Amino acid sequence: MRPANAHRVVLLTPLPLRTRIRAAARRRIDHTGAWLAGHGHFRAAELLWRACRMW
């Protein structure tokens, strides 16, 4: 049996703070857009993604 964290990637050098912040913001925007679309607010999700240049 494999350990629970066997699928994790360990970076040899940590990513710069700016890159980590950008990735976290993108993840939250995408999650929010998916939530909106899942609740029937397709236009709002599309506008959010377009406003954040994620189309």
N, C-alpha and C positions, 0 to 999 in steps of 0.2 A: 504494500500500500504506500502511495506517495504522500508526502507531507502536504498540508493544506495550502501552503504558499509555493508549491512547486511551479506554478504557472507564472509567477511574478518575474519581471525583468529587473535585473539590478544593473544600474548604470555605473560605469567605472568613474565617470566624472558627473557631478550633478548638473542639471540644466540651469542656465542662467535664470534669475528671478523673473525677468521680463517674459521669457518663454513660458515659464510655469504659470504666470498670471494670465497670459494670453490663452493658454490651453484651458485653464480653469474657467475663464469667462466664456470661451467658446462652448465648453461642455454645459455650462449653466444655460446659455442662450438656446442651445440645441435641445436640452431637456425641457425648457419652458415651451419652446415651439412645438415639440412633440406632444406635450401635455395639452396645449391649446388645440392642436389638430385632433387629438384623441377625444376631446370634449366637444367637437363639432365647430370649433372656431377656426376654420381653415384660412379665412382671409386674414385674421389677426396673426396667425402663425406665419403666413406668407409675408405680411408686412414686417413682422419682427425680423425674419431671416433676411429680407431684402435690405432693411435699414442697417443691419449689421454686416451686410455684404457676405452672406453665407448661402447664396442661391446656387 
